[in-house]
């Protein structure tokens, strides 16, 4: 199954990657890739989807999806060097995988994160990524939901006055029943 990088999160202060599951009242519910534990994080936490991350190159910026594809092409079935590897090993690997990376703005700390993310995705997810063309049908489905939700809300609103009217009618009927019962009791006496 293809990995959707829009649902893969990196959370500041937390190690590893997380898969977005759902929105909660005050934040999001995520599942850790490595452990599978589900956790709710506050909306105050800084979260970044991997789809929003890119690296600096000499020409422009390269989206992380493309970086992962280039790394996969350079490595084949092997794992990327560990983020704890020697500085020279990591830099040489990036020089081989992404030769035009900007050596002034793409720091070793960034390289270590990218290598760690690559290895986590390779181990716990897939390096086949959802393309933008594949995502558009999902977006269209999501766009249809608000319309249908609006129709449901309108239908509920249309029914709500009818219920209120019938509640008023029931109250009026009960009141008239009490009056008629009292008048019958008076006549009997």
C-alpha positions as CSV (number, residue, x, y, z in Angstrom):
1,X,0.0,0.0,0.0
2,X,1.3,3.4,-0.9
3,X,2.3,5.8,1.9
4,X,0.6,9.2,2.0
5,X,3.2,11.6,3.3
6,X,0.4,14.1,4.2
7,X,-0.6,11.7,7.0
8,X,2.9,11.0,8.3
9,X,3.9,13.5,11.1
10,X,7.0,14.5,12.8
11,X,6.3,16.0,16.2
12,X,8.7,18.4,17.9
13,X,10.1,16.8,21.1
14,X,9.1,13.3,20.1
15,X,11.3,10.7,18.5
16,X,10.2,8.8,15.5
17,X,7.3,9.3,13.0
18,X,3.6,9.2,13.6
19,X,0.7,8.3,11.4
20,X,-2.3,10.7,11.6
21,X,-5.5,8.9,12.6
22,X,-8.1,11.5,13.6
23,X,-8.9,14.9,14.9
24,X,-9.6,15.1,18.7
25,X,-11.3,17.8,20.7
26,X,-8.0,19.6,21.5
27,X,-5.5,18.2,19.0
28,X,-4.9,15.0,17.0
29,X,-4.8,11.3,17.6
30,X,-1.7,9.6,16.1
31,X,-0.1,6.2,16.1
32,X,3.7,5.7,16.5
33,X,5.2,3.9,13.5
34,X,7.7,2.0,15.7
35,X,5.6,0.9,18.6
36,X,2.0,1.1,17.3
37,X,0.9,3.0,20.4
38,X,-1.9,5.5,19.9
39,X,-1.6,8.9,21.5
40,X,-3.4,12.2,21.5
41,X,-1.3,15.3,21.1
42,X,-2.4,18.8,21.9
43,X,-2.9,21.3,19.1
44,X,-0.2,23.3,20.8
45,X,2.5,20.8,19.8
46,X,4.5,21.7,16.6
47,X,3.6,19.0,14.0
48,X,4.9,18.8,10.5
49,X,3.7,16.5,7.7
50,X,6.5,15.0,5.7
51,X,4.7,16.2,2.6
52,X,5.5,19.8,3.7
53,X,9.3,19.1,4.1
54,X,11.8,19.8,1.4
55,X,15.6,20.1,1.2
56,X,17.7,22.9,-0.2
57,X,19.4,22.2,-3.5
58,X,21.7,24.4,-5.6
59,X,18.8,25.2,-7.9
60,X,15.6,25.2,-5.7
61,X,14.0,23.1,-3.1
62,X,13.4,19.3,-3.5
63,X,10.3,17.8,-1.9
64,X,11.1,15.0,0.6
65,X,9.1,12.5,-1.5
66,X,11.6,13.0,-4.3
67,X,14.6,12.8,-1.9
68,X,13.3,9.5,-0.6
69,X,12.9,8.2,-4.2
70,X,16.5,9.3,-5.0
71,X,17.7,7.6,-1.8
72,X,15.9,4.4,-2.7
73,X,17.4,4.4,-6.2
74,X,20.9,4.9,-4.8
75,X,20.4,2.3,-2.0
76,X,18.3,-0.4,-3.6
77,X,17.3,-2.9,-0.9
78,X,19.9,-1.7,1.6
79,X,19.1,0.6,4.6
80,X,20.4,4.1,4.6
81,X,23.3,4.8,7.0
82,X,22.2,5.2,10.6
83,X,21.7,8.7,11.9
84,X,24.4,7.8,14.4
85,X,26.9,7.1,11.7
86,X,30.0,9.1,11.1
87,X,29.6,12.6,9.7
88,X,31.6,11.7,6.6
89,X,29.6,8.6,5.8
90,X,26.3,10.5,5.9
91,X,27.6,13.4,3.8
92,X,29.1,11.0,1.3
93,X,25.8,9.2,1.0
94,X,23.9,12.4,0.3
95,X,26.5,13.5,-2.2
96,X,25.8,10.2,-4.0
97,X,22.0,10.2,-3.6
98,X,21.3,13.9,-4.1
99,X,24.4,15.3,-5.7
100,X,23.0,18.9,-6.0
101,X,22.0,19.4,-2.4
102,X,23.0,22.8,-1.0
103,X,26.1,22.2,1.1
104,X,25.7,25.6,2.8
105,X,22.0,25.3,3.9
106,X,21.3,21.6,4.2
107,X,23.1,20.8,7.5
108,X,24.2,17.5,9.0
109,X,21.4,17.6,11.6
110,X,18.9,17.8,8.7
111,X,20.6,14.9,6.9
112,X,20.4,12.8,10.1
113,X,16.6,13.4,10.4
114,X,16.1,12.5,6.7
115,X,18.1,9.3,7.1
116,X,16.2,8.4,10.2
117,X,12.8,9.1,8.5
118,X,13.8,7.1,5.5
119,X,14.8,4.0,7.6
120,X,11.5,4.3,9.6
121,X,9.4,4.4,6.5
122,X,11.3,1.6,4.9
123,X,10.8,-0.6,8.0
124,X,7.3,0.3,9.1
125,X,5.5,1.7,6.0
126,X,6.3,1.7,2.3
127,X,8.6,3.7,0.1
128,X,5.9,3.8,-2.6
129,X,4.2,7.1,-2.2
130,X,0.8,8.4,-3.1
131,X,1.1,10.8,-6.0
132,X,-0.9,14.0,-6.3
133,X,-3.0,12.5,-9.1
134,X,-4.0,9.6,-6.8
135,X,-5.0,12.0,-4.0
136,X,-7.5,14.0,-6.0
137,X,-10.3,11.5,-5.9
138,X,-10.1,11.5,-2.1
139,X,-10.2,15.3,-2.0
140,X,-13.3,15.2,-4.2
141,X,-15.0,12.8,-1.8
142,X,-14.1,15.1,1.1
143,X,-15.5,18.0,-0.8
144,X,-18.8,16.2,-1.3
145,X,-19.2,15.5,2.4
146,X,-19.8,19.2,3.4
147,X,-22.5,19.5,0.8
148,X,-24.2,16.3,2.0
149,X,-23.7,17.5,5.6
150,X,-25.3,20.8,4.7
151,X,-28.3,19.0,3.1
152,X,-28.6,16.9,6.3
153,X,-28.5,20.0,8.5
154,X,-31.1,21.7,6.3
155,X,-33.3,18.7,6.5
156,X,-33.0,18.6,10.3
157,X,-33.7,22.3,10.5
158,X,-36.8,21.8,8.3
159,X,-38.0,19.0,10.6
160,X,-37.2,20.9,13.8
161,X,-40.0,23.5,13.4
162,X,-42.4,20.7,12.7
163,X,-41.5,19.0,15.9
164,X,-41.8,22.3,17.8
165,X,-45.2,22.9,16.2
166,X,-46.4,19.4,17.2
167,X,-45.0,19.9,20.7
168,X,-47.0,23.2,21.0
169,X,-50.1,21.3,19.6
170,X,-49.6,18.6,22.2
171,X,-49.3,21.1,25.0
172,X,-52.4,22.9,23.8
173,X,-54.3,19.6,23.5
174,X,-53.3,18.6,27.1
175,X,-54.4,22.0,28.4
176,X,-57.8,21.7,26.7
177,X,-58.2,18.1,28.0
178,X,-57.6,19.4,31.6
179,X,-60.2,22.2,31.1
180,X,-62.8,19.7,29.7
181,X,-62.1,17.3,32.6
182,X,-62.6,20.2,35.2
183,X,-65.9,21.2,33.5
184,X,-67.1,17.6,33.5
185,X,-66.3,17.4,37.2
186,X,-68.2,20.7,38.0
187,X,-71.3,19.5,36.1
188,X,-71.2,16.2,38.0
189,X,-71.3,18.1,41.4
